[in-house]
């Protein structure tokens, strides 16, 4: 069975197990449930297909359903927008997932104008992430708020890798578990779009081997599309603060995303961010990130 089909089978089984039968709109059924979530025949009923057909899909058979059937499956499994997009990717119904194996893509490089753009956002932290959450650029405030990614070896400039393999990231986020799970779910979504990308496969293998948390959450096969949200931090220089982020996918480059972080005007978090901005100008020499200054850490 091809890798994509194994991914599909796993996703369907886990999605089915997460549906609450009492809210699925099924007819009354007095049978004792021996498995969590919906039975296969119930998914088939809700999606308007035969039980045999759905069973073969869940077994990862080489079947390409129509877009209407995939949409019906998404409704039956109560998938959100990211989940439905992932399902389409796994069925090979999107342009990116239908391309099949191809030569590894070239190293992503940002045009000078994008570097100038994030540097112009001088008061707000800004990151540019590429494929597999590679960190392509970070402005002065992002380096001060999170980590000085530019000082790391190029293979380590990856958001998911930093989140799971750098103890400084665990210390920084007071909501580390939420942030880390989101990183896993975002990476899962990307794998569906580019299942043949060797660099992504190698990154996932490394994280599964070195991080039990990543391995456990990867097995759950949940997906998430990061568009906005918040992060709670305990910064070693300015203390507790909460930042909100918005994401922008750059026109003409769907593999590149700009993350901009802000705080509510006049809030303690904004004052902390302003203090951090001053620290970057008057604190330790340029290139020395706040994590390196953490008391007790070499």
N, C-alpha and C positions, 0 to 999 in steps of 0.2 A: 504494500500500500504506500502511495507517495506521501511525502511529509505533509503536504498541504492537506491531504485527506485525513491523516491522523489528527492534524490540528482541528479540522472540521468536526470529526467525530467527538473529540474531547470537548470542544466548545458546546456542541449540541447537548451532550450528556450533562454537562455542568449547568448549562442554562436551564435545562428542563428541571433539574433538581432544585433550583432556586425559586421556582414559581409557586406561589401560594394557591393551592387548589381551591380554597374557599373564595378566592377573589377572581378566579379564572372564568366564571360564567358557565360552568359545567352543569349538566343535569344532575339531580340528586343521585347519589351512589352510596349504598350502605356497606360496600366491601371495605375490609380493613386494609389500610395502606401499609405496605411493607417497605416502601422506599420513599425518601423525601421528594417533595415536588410532584410533578405530573407523571403519569404513566405514558408510555409511548403512544398507546392508542388514543389517549386524551389529547396529546399534542396533534396527532393526525386529525382527530375530529375538529379541533379548533382551527386547524389550518386548511381543512377541506381537502385532505389527501387521504389515501388509503394507509392503513397501519403498516402494511408491507412496504409501501413506498417510503414512508418516514423511517422505518427500521433500517432500510438499506442506506438511507442518507446518514443515519446515526452510526452506521457501521463503517462509514467512510468510503462507500462504493463510488465508482467513477460515474456519477450522475450529475448532469447540469440542469437544474430546474429552471423554469421560466422566472423572470423578474417578479411576476405576480405571485408565484408560489413562495419565493424567498420573502417577499413582503408579508405574505400570510403567516409564514413561519415566525417572522419577527414579532408580529402581533400575538401569536399564540404563546410565544416564549416571553412576552412582556419585555422585549428589549428596548433600551433607550436608543437615541440616535447613534451613539458610538457603537453600541452592540449591533445595530442593524447594518451599519457601514462595515463592521468587521465581518459579519456574516456574508455580505456581498463579496468582500475581498476573498474570503475562504472558498467561496463557490467559483471564484475567478470571473466575476461579472463586472469588475471595474478594470479600467484600462491598465492601471499599474500592476494588478495581480494577474492579468491575463498575458503579460509579456513573457512569462516563463524565465528560465535561466538565461543570464546574460553576463557579459564581462563586468567585473567589479567597477562601480562608478568612480570617476576621478575624484581626487581629494577636493572637498569643498573649500572654496576660497571666496571671501566676500569682496565685493567691489569697494573701492576707496570711499565712495559716497556713503555706504552703510556704516563704515567706521566713523566717518565724520558725523553722521546722524546720532549715533549713540553717545559720542563724545559731547555733542551739543546739548544732550539731556543731562546737563551737569549736576542738577540738583536731585535727580532721580536715578536710582540704580537701573541699569538696562543690560540685558544679556541677549545674545543671538545664538539660538540653538539650531543645529542641523540634523542630519540623519542620525538615528539611534541615540539622540540627545547629546551628540558631540557639541561642546562649547566652542563656537567659532569666534566669538568676541565678547568682551565684557568691559564696560566703562569703569572709570575711577571709582564711582560709588558702588557698583556691583562687586568690584574686587574687595572693597572695604567691608561691605555688608556680609558677603558670603565667604569667599576665599580668593587668593590671588592666583587664578587659574593660569595666567600667563607664565608663572614661575614653575608650573608643573611640566613634566615631560609631555610631549604632544599626545602619546597614547592615553595619558591619564586625564586629559581635558575632556571629560565626559560627565554629564550631570548625574546619570544613574550610577556610574562607577564611584563618583565622589560620595554620593548619598549613602551607599552601602559599605564602601571599603575604607572610608576616612572617618576615624573616630571624631574628628573635629566637627563633622556634619551632624553626628548624633548629639554632640554637646550643644551645637548651635540652635537646633530646632526643638522647641518645647513640644511641638506636635510632630516629632520625627516620624512616628509610625504612620500618621495620615499622609505626610509628604512622601514617604518612601513607598507606600502602597500605590499612591497616584503615579509615581515614577514607573513602577512595575506595569501598571495597567496601561499607561501611555505607550510603553515599549511593546507591550503585547499587541496593541492596535497597529503599531508600525510594522511588526513582523507579518501581520496579515497582508499588508500592502506590498511588502517586499520580502517574500519568504525565501528568496534565493540569495540574499545579500550575505556574503561570507563574513564580512566584518561584524555584522549584527549577530550572526550565529555564534561567532567566537566570543563576543562580549557576553552574550547570555550564558554560554557555557562556563565562562570564568566566574560570573556572578553566582550562578547556581552552585558551583563548586566551593566558592569561598564564603558565601553568605547564606546561612540557613534561613534567615528571614526572606531573602529574595527567592530562594528555592520554594519555600512554602507558599508564598503568594503567587509565584509563577504558576504553580500547579492548580491554583483556583481558576485560572483562565478568565479573569475579569478584564474588561477593557474600559478605557476612559479617555476622553478627548479634552485636553487642557485648553480652555479658552479664557477662564478668569478664575479668581479665587483669592485666598489669603494664606499667609504664612505667619506663624508665631515664633519669634526668636528670643533667645537670651544671649545677647551679644556680649562678648568679653570686654568691650570698651564702653558701650553706652547702655547696657542693661536690656530690660525687656522692651520689646516693641512688636507691633503687628503691621505687616505691609500687605497691601492689596496688589494683585497683579492683573494685567490685561495682556492678551497675546494678539499679535498681528502676523498673519501669514503674508509674506512679501509677494506682490504681484509678479508673475512670471517665474517664481521659484517656490513651488509648494513644499520643497524639502527644507526650507529655511523659515524660522519663526522668531519674531522679536518679542521679548518679554520686558515689560516696563513695570516697575514697582513704585507705588506711591503710598502715602499715608493721609489720613483725614486731616484737613487743615486745622491747625490749632490744637491738635490732640497731643497727648504725651508721646505718642509714637512719632509724630512729626517733629517734636522737639528733639527726640532722641536721634532722628535721622539728620536734623540740622547740626546737632552736636557732632555726629559722625563725619559730616561733610567738613566741619572745621578741623576735626582730628586728622583727616587725610592731608590737610594743608600744613598743620603745625606739629603733627605727631612724629613718629619714627621716620627714617629716611624712606624715600619712594621705593616701592617694591617689597616692603616688609608688611605682610598682611596681618590683620588682627588676630588670626588664629595662632600665628607664630609668637604673639605677645601674651598669650593666655598664661596666667600664673600657673606654675607647676608643670608646664608642658615645655619640653626642650625645643 
